[in-house]
Amino acid sequence: MSYFSTLFRRAERAKVLSDLLKLDDHLLRDIGLTRTDISAMRNGRHPRSPSRGHE
């Protein structure tokens, strides 16, 4: 993977996580996430990843 591709993917992932944090707790619960889950994903410590899609 190229350097620029990697930078783009990191920026896109950061934006998705930031957008998720803007949702209220009720909406997060509806999609099966908590703020703790999002923080863990941001720090790379959560088994779920927005880039993996639905499984």
C-alpha angles and dihedrals in degrees: 000000000000124000092246093047090053092049091049093050092049092049091047092049091049090051092050092050091046091050091050091054089057091063118094121250093256093057091045090052089050090059093043100254138115130200087253090057091052093048090050091050090050089054093044095245102113126088091221119077129186089223092061096064126205118338 
